[in-house]
């Protein structure tokens, strides 16, 4: 009798355990983890997007590592992530390395802000393209240099040496900044060039926008280039930059958006908007991109497509609060059509 009772209890326990395992398996059957890596430029916004989307779709978790645009491109090419992110569009040579098609999906507009730490200076720093080139090429070494005083006469008593801060990692922010310097200075283009990583004249290197921001705050006399959100959240001042029309412009939302106005954007969305012709535009502005490979499994790809569509609607509304400019509405329409056309592998 005891044996029968024990067998019955064991059978009930086994059935209960099996039902729980089945429930867990079923409850996780549709869950998806999507991994991405790349640009630190849009990281604050992407973090908010992924978190918010997860609250709407609890079975979908998008994990993103802010490792710089260069790292994002490398990882998407090797297939170690499901998607990448870059502030600078991939070059033709980089795309040619891939065994599968990679699509550029512009998400928002951002800007490279010039932030600084000049003790005792309370006014707005004004910098011309020529001053930026000479500062980062090491030709101007002190804040009271006569060339700087032409635009900023109250710096005459500033005795600090200038400490240029730049990125130490492969960076889309660097690509945007150096592309701008190469556009405004033939001498810079020939000597230093442009790209996600270049050989600098000197200065200190920080990893990510976070690292550059930290070094600027820690070093009196420092100047650095960062995505404008990082300057805003760290409460470091940003310079007004003289644009192509000769107007001094701040890196504000309207001024960043105007950089894309009137620009012919190709079907693959890879385009430069630095040194804009618009007289009111901030000159070091750029799109930032998600890099979506067709190698992504179909089930995962369709879920990611849903996120991309969401980013073009609710996601855009979140951008200004974090100092990113929304995409122009006519471009949103084009991007949505591109998202609808994406094809992924069936297995």
ZICORRA-V677318 format. One record per residue. N is the residue number from 1. RES is the residue in three letters. SS is DSSP state (h for helix, s for strand, l for the rest). D_LAST is the distance of its C-alpha to the last C-alpha in whole Angstrom. Layout:
# ZICORRA-V677318
n: <N	N>
res: <RES	RES>
ss: <SS	SS>
d_last: <D_LAST	D_LAST>
This chain:
# ZICORRA-V677318
n: <1	2	3	4	5	6	7	8	9	10	11	12	13	14	15	16	17	18	19	20	21	22	23	24	25	26	27	28	29	30	31	32	33	34	35	36	37	38	39	40	41	42	43	44	45	46	47	48	49	50	51	52	53	54	55	56	57	58	59	60	61	62	63	64	65	66	67	68	69	70	71	72	73	74	75	76	77	78	79	80	81	82	83	84	85	86	87	88	89	90	91	92	93	94	95	96	97	98	99	100	101	102	103	104	105	106	107	108	109	110	111	112	113	114	115	116	117	118	119	120	121	122	123	124	125	126	127	128	129	130	131	132	133	134	135	136	137	138	139	140	141	142	143	144	145	146	147	148	149	150	151	152	153	154	155	156	157	158	159	160	161	162	163	164	165	166	167	168	169	170	171	172	173	174	175	176	177	178	179	180	181	182	183	184	185	186	187	188	189	190	191	192	193	194	195	196	197	198	199	200	201	202	203	204	205	206	207	208	209	210	211	212	213	214	215	216	217	218	219	220	221	222	223	224	225	226	227	228	229	230	231	232	233	234	235	236	237	238	239	240	241	242	243	244	245	246	247	248	249	250	251	252	253	254	255	256	257	258	259	260	261	262	263	264	265	266	267	268	269	270	271	272	273	274	275	276	277	278	279	280	281	282	283	284	285	286	287	288	289	290	291	292	293	294	295	296	297	298	299	300	301	302	303	304	305	306	307	308	309	310	311	312	313	314	315	316	317	318	319	320	321	322	323	324	325	326	327	328	329	330	331	332	333	334	335	336	337	338	339	340	341	342	343	344	345	346	347>
res: <UNK	UNK	UNK	UNK	UNK	UNK	UNK	UNK	UNK	UNK	UNK	UNK	UNK	UNK	UNK	UNK	UNK	UNK	UNK	UNK	UNK	UNK	UNK	UNK	UNK	UNK	UNK	UNK	UNK	UNK	UNK	UNK	UNK	UNK	UNK	UNK	UNK	UNK	UNK	UNK	UNK	UNK	UNK	UNK	UNK	UNK	UNK	UNK	UNK	UNK	UNK	UNK	UNK	UNK	UNK	UNK	UNK	UNK	UNK	UNK	UNK	UNK	UNK	UNK	UNK	UNK	UNK	UNK	UNK	UNK	UNK	UNK	UNK	UNK	UNK	UNK	UNK	UNK	UNK	UNK	UNK	UNK	UNK	UNK	UNK	UNK	UNK	UNK	UNK	UNK	UNK	UNK	UNK	UNK	UNK	UNK	UNK	UNK	UNK	UNK	UNK	UNK	UNK	UNK	UNK	UNK	UNK	UNK	UNK	UNK	UNK	UNK	UNK	UNK	UNK	UNK	UNK	UNK	UNK	UNK	UNK	UNK	UNK	UNK	UNK	UNK	UNK	UNK	UNK	UNK	UNK	UNK	UNK	UNK	UNK	UNK	UNK	UNK	UNK	UNK	UNK	UNK	UNK	UNK	UNK	UNK	UNK	UNK	UNK	UNK	UNK	UNK	UNK	UNK	UNK	UNK	UNK	UNK	UNK	UNK	UNK	UNK	UNK	UNK	UNK	UNK	UNK	UNK	UNK	UNK	UNK	UNK	UNK	UNK	UNK	UNK	UNK	UNK	UNK	UNK	UNK	UNK	UNK	UNK	UNK	UNK	UNK	UNK	UNK	UNK	UNK	UNK	UNK	UNK	UNK	UNK	UNK	UNK	UNK	UNK	UNK	UNK	UNK	UNK	UNK	UNK	UNK	UNK	UNK	UNK	UNK	UNK	UNK	UNK	UNK	UNK	UNK	UNK	UNK	UNK	UNK	UNK	UNK	UNK	UNK	UNK	UNK	UNK	UNK	UNK	UNK	UNK	UNK	UNK	UNK	UNK	UNK	UNK	UNK	UNK	UNK	UNK	UNK	UNK	UNK	UNK	UNK	UNK	UNK	UNK	UNK	UNK	UNK	UNK	UNK	UNK	UNK	UNK	UNK	UNK	UNK	UNK	UNK	UNK	UNK	UNK	UNK	UNK	UNK	UNK	UNK	UNK	UNK	UNK	UNK	UNK	UNK	UNK	UNK	UNK	UNK	UNK	UNK	UNK	UNK	UNK	UNK	UNK	UNK	UNK	UNK	UNK	UNK	UNK	UNK	UNK	UNK	UNK	UNK	UNK	UNK	UNK	UNK	UNK	UNK	UNK	UNK	UNK	UNK	UNK	UNK	UNK	UNK	UNK	UNK	UNK	UNK	UNK	UNK	UNK	UNK	UNK	UNK	UNK	UNK	UNK	UNK	UNK	UNK	UNK	UNK	UNK	UNK	UNK	UNK	UNK	UNK	UNK	UNK	UNK	UNK	UNK	UNK	UNK	UNK	UNK	UNK>
ss: <l	h	h	h	h	h	h	h	h	h	h	h	h	h	h	h	h	h	h	h	h	h	h	h	h	h	h	l	l	l	l	s	s	s	s	s	s	s	l	l	l	l	h	h	h	h	h	h	h	h	h	h	h	h	h	h	l	l	l	s	s	s	s	s	s	s	l	l	h	h	h	h	h	h	h	h	h	h	l	l	l	l	s	s	s	s	l	l	l	l	l	h	h	h	h	h	h	l	l	l	l	s	s	s	s	s	s	s	s	s	s	s	s	s	s	s	l	l	l	l	l	l	l	l	l	s	s	l	h	h	h	h	h	h	h	h	l	l	l	l	l	s	l	l	l	h	h	h	h	h	h	l	h	h	h	h	h	l	l	l	s	l	s	s	s	s	s	l	l	l	l	h	h	h	h	h	h	h	h	h	h	h	h	h	l	h	h	h	h	h	h	l	l	l	l	l	l	l	l	l	l	l	l	s	s	s	l	h	h	h	h	h	h	h	h	h	h	h	l	l	l	s	s	s	s	s	s	h	h	h	h	h	h	h	l	l	l	s	l	s	s	s	l	l	l	l	l	s	s	l	l	l	h	h	h	h	h	h	l	l	l	l	l	l	l	l	l	l	l	l	l	l	l	l	l	l	l	l	l	l	l	l	l	l	s	s	s	s	s	s	s	s	s	l	l	l	s	h	h	h	h	h	h	h	h	h	h	h	h	h	h	l	l	h	h	h	h	h	h	h	h	h	l	l	s	l	l	l	h	h	h	h	h	h	h	h	h	h	h	h	h	l	l	l	s	l	l>
d_last: <54	53	50	49	49	47	44	44	43	41	39	39	38	35	34	34	32	29	30	29	26	25	26	24	21	21	22	19	16	16	17	15	16	16	18	20	23	25	28	31	33	31	30	33	31	28	29	31	28	25	28	29	25	25	28	27	23	24	20	19	20	20	22	23	26	28	29	30	28	28	26	24	23	23	21	18	19	18	15	17	16	14	17	20	24	27	30	31	28	26	29	28	28	25	23	23	22	19	16	14	16	18	19	23	23	27	28	31	34	36	39	40	43	46	47	51	53	57	59	62	60	60	59	56	55	55	54	54	51	53	54	50	50	54	53	49	51	54	56	57	58	60	59	63	63	65	62	60	63	63	61	61	65	65	63	66	67	63	64	60	59	55	52	49	46	43	39	39	35	33	33	32	35	37	36	37	40	41	40	42	45	44	45	48	49	49	51	48	45	47	48	45	42	39	36	34	36	40	43	45	49	49	49	47	43	41	37	35	37	38	40	42	43	44	46	48	49	51	52	55	55	52	50	46	43	40	38	41	39	40	44	44	43	45	48	49	50	49	51	51	50	52	50	50	53	55	54	53	50	49	45	45	42	44	45	41	40	43	41	39	41	42	39	37	33	31	28	26	28	29	33	36	38	41	44	44	47	47	50	49	46	45	45	42	39	35	32	30	26	22	20	17	14	12	9	9	6	7	9	10	11	13	15	16	17	19	21	21	23	25	26	27	30	31	30	32	35	35	35	39	39	38	39	37	37	35	33	36	35	34	32	30	30	28	26	25	24	22	20	19	18	15	12	9	6	4	0>
